[in-house]
């Protein structure tokens, strides 16, 4: 068991959850608590990328998820597939859906958040809203269920891919994600033993043939 910045305990569950495998790409369901890539030394080197490369040495990481976020993450199996998938991400052609549980009952049924984000350097890895130097960040959201315990289950569709985007945007909406050790406080932090944010599905064009293909992982909370 190791500790990361800001006192986080690093003790991820072992193994891999393979969602899909073909000649061009791999899809995995990353558990909450596992890094996507190795930490800077002397931090932990155990991560999803290392585990996938141990099983599939040719694999090439395409994108990342926060350590505390669970869900679908993709790897390419060839350089050509990597270029094709990177091209889709750069041009925002991929479609990603997250499910989150947030503090309080959200009043409206759906909406969008357009707040530019930048790293809060004195407190990194935290991010903050900055209208002068922040990069554009847009999230579309929809209420899935207002739960009896006073929380709300939401569908989140990021239109951009900024670090901690969904976590900061939900806090700025006034409804921080439950169990968020970075952006939630008090009852919202104590309400869950893990960040209640899950990358439930992602849709991309398959590099082999160009057909749209959707990968999904069940929501664990």
LINQUIKA-V312899 format. One record per pair of residues at least 6 apart in sequence whose C-alpha atoms are under 8 Angstrom apart, sorted by the first residue. I is the first residue (numbers start at 1). J is the second residue. D is the distance in whole Angstrom. If there is no record, write none. Layout:
{{I J D} {I J D}}
//
This chain:
{{1 9 7} {1 10 6} {1 11 5} {2 9 6} {2 10 5} {2 11 7} {2 44 7} {3 9 4} {3 10 6} {4 10 7} {4 43 7} {10 33 7} {10 34 8} {10 44 8} {11 33 7} {11 34 8} {12 31 8} {12 32 8} {12 33 5} {12 34 5} {13 31 7} {13 33 8} {13 34 7} {15 51 8} {16 28 7} {16 29 8} {16 30 8} {16 48 8} {16 51 7} {16 52 8} {17 28 6} {17 29 5} {17 30 7} {18 26 8} {18 27 6} {18 28 5} {18 29 7} {19 26 8} {19 27 5} {19 28 5} {19 29 6} {19 215 7} {19 216 8} {19 217 7} {20 26 6} {20 27 5} {20 28 7} {20 215 7} {21 27 7} {23 77 7} {23 208 8} {24 76 6} {24 77 5} {24 78 6} {24 81 6} {24 206 8} {24 207 6} {24 208 6} {25 74 7} {25 75 6} {25 76 4} {25 77 5} {25 78 8} {25 81 7} {26 59 8} {26 74 6} {26 75 5} {26 76 6} {26 77 7} {27 72 7} {27 73 6} {27 74 5} {27 75 6} {27 215 7} {28 71 8} {28 72 6} {28 73 6} {28 74 7} {29 70 7} {29 71 5} {29 72 5} {29 73 6} {29 217 6} {30 48 7} {30 70 5} {30 71 5} {30 72 6} {30 73 7} {31 69 7} {31 70 5} {31 71 7} {32 67 6} {32 68 5} {32 69 5} {32 70 4} {32 194 7} {32 195 8} {33 67 5} {33 68 5} {33 69 7} {33 70 8} {34 47 6} {34 48 7} {34 67 5} {34 68 7} {35 46 7} {35 47 5} {35 48 6} {35 65 8} {35 66 7} {35 67 5} {36 47 5} {36 48 5} {36 49 6} {36 64 6} {36 65 6} {36 66 7} {36 67 6} {37 45 8} {37 47 5} {37 48 6} {37 49 5} {37 50 7} {37 64 8} {38 44 6} {38 45 4} {38 46 6} {38 47 6} {38 49 8} {38 50 8} {39 45 6} {49 61 7} {52 59 7} {53 59 6} {58 77 6} {58 78 7} {59 75 6} {59 76 6} {59 77 5} {59 78 7} {60 75 5} {60 76 5} {60 77 6} {60 78 7} {60 79 8} {60 82 7} {61 74 7} {61 75 5} {61 76 7} {62 74 6} {62 75 5} {62 76 7} {62 82 7} {62 85 7} {62 86 7} {63 73 7} {63 74 7} {63 75 8} {64 73 7} {65 73 7} {66 164 7} {68 194 7} {68 195 6} {68 197 8} {69 195 7} {69 196 8} {69 197 5} {69 198 6} {69 199 7} {70 197 7} {70 198 5} {70 199 6} {71 198 5} {71 199 4} {71 200 6} {71 201 8} {71 217 6} {71 219 8} {72 199 6} {72 200 6} {72 201 6} {72 202 7} {72 215 7} {72 216 6} {72 217 6} {75 82 8} {76 82 5} {76 85 8} {80 207 8} {81 207 5} {81 208 8} {84 207 6} {85 204 8} {85 205 8} {85 207 7} {88 94 6} {88 204 8} {88 205 8} {92 159 7} {92 160 7} {93 204 7} {94 202 7} {94 203 6} {94 204 5} {94 205 8} {95 157 8} {95 202 6} {95 203 5} {95 204 7} {96 157 6} {96 158 7} {96 199 7} {96 200 8} {96 201 6} {96 202 4} {96 203 7} {97 155 7} {97 156 6} {97 157 5} {97 158 7} {97 199 6} {97 200 6} {97 201 5} {97 202 6} {98 155 6} {98 156 5} {98 157 6} {98 197 7} {98 198 5} {98 199 4} {98 200 5} {98 201 7} {99 153 7} {99 154 6} {99 155 5} {99 156 6} {99 196 8} {99 197 6} {99 198 5} {99 199 7} {99 200 6} {99 219 7} {100 153 6} {100 154 5} {100 155 7} {100 156 7} {100 177 7} {100 196 5} {100 197 4} {100 198 6} {101 151 7} {101 152 6} {101 153 4} {101 154 6} {101 177 6} {101 178 6} {101 196 5} {101 197 7} {102 151 6} {102 152 5} {102 153 6} {102 154 7} {102 170 8} {102 175 6} {102 176 5} {102 177 4} {102 178 5} {102 188 8} {102 196 8} {103 150 7} {103 151 5} {103 152 7} {103 175 5} {103 176 6} {103 177 6} {103 178 6} {103 188 6} {104 150 5} {104 151 5} {104 152 6} {104 175 6} {105 146 6} {105 147 8} {105 150 6} {105 151 6} {105 152 5} {106 143 7} {106 146 8} {106 152 7} {106 175 7} {108 143 8} {109 142 6} {109 143 5} {110 140 8} {110 141 6} {110 142 4} {110 143 6} {111 140 6} {111 141 6} {111 142 7} {112 138 7} {112 139 5} {112 140 4} {112 141 6} {113 137 8} {113 138 6} {113 139 5} {113 140 6} {113 169 7} {113 173 8} {114 136 7} {114 137 6} {114 138 5} {114 139 7} {115 129 6} {115 130 8} {115 131 8} {115 136 7} {115 137 6} {115 138 7} {115 169 7} {116 129 6} {116 130 6} {116 131 6} {116 134 5} {116 135 5} {116 136 4} {116 137 5} {116 138 8} {117 127 7} {117 128 5} {117 129 5} {117 130 6} {117 131 8} {117 134 4} {117 135 5} {117 136 7} {117 137 6} {117 162 7} {117 165 7} {118 127 6} {118 128 6} {118 129 6} {118 130 6} {118 133 7} {118 134 5} {118 135 6} {119 125 7} {119 126 6} {119 127 4} {119 128 6} {120 126 6} {120 127 5} {120 128 6} {126 164 8} {126 182 7} {127 163 7} {127 164 7} {127 168 7} {128 168 7} {135 162 8} {136 160 7} {137 159 7} {137 160 5} {137 161 7} {137 162 6} {137 165 7} {138 158 6} {138 159 5} {138 160 6} {139 156 7} {139 157 6} {139 158 4} {139 159 6} {139 160 7} {139 165 8} {139 166 7} {139 169 8} {140 156 6} {140 157 5} {140 158 6} {140 159 7} {141 154 7} {141 155 6} {141 156 5} {141 157 6} {142 154 6} {142 155 5} {142 156 7} {143 152 7} {143 153 6} {143 154 5} {143 155 6} {144 152 8} {144 153 5} {144 154 5} {144 155 6} {145 152 6} {145 153 5} {145 154 7} {146 152 4} {146 153 6} {147 153 7} {156 166 8} {158 165 8} {158 166 7} {167 176 7} {167 177 6} {167 180 8} {167 183 7} {168 176 8} {168 183 7} {170 176 5} {170 177 7} {171 177 7} {171 183 7} {171 184 7} {176 183 7} {176 184 6} {176 188 7} {177 183 8} {177 184 7} {177 188 7} {177 195 7} {177 196 6} {177 197 7} {178 184 7} {178 188 5} {178 189 6} {178 190 8} {178 191 6} {178 192 6} {178 194 8} {178 195 6} {178 196 6} {179 188 6} {179 189 4} {179 190 6} {179 191 6} {179 192 5} {179 193 6} {179 194 5} {179 195 4} {179 196 6} {180 188 8} {180 189 6} {180 194 7} {180 195 5} {180 196 7} {181 189 6} {181 195 7} {196 221 7} {198 219 6} {198 220 8} {199 217 8} {200 216 6} {200 217 5} {200 218 6} {200 219 6} {201 214 7} {201 215 5} {201 216 4} {201 217 6} {202 214 6} {202 215 5} {202 216 7} {203 212 7} {203 213 6} {203 214 4} {203 215 6} {204 212 6} {204 213 6} {204 214 7} {205 211 5} {205 212 4} {205 213 6} {206 212 6} {206 213 6}}
//
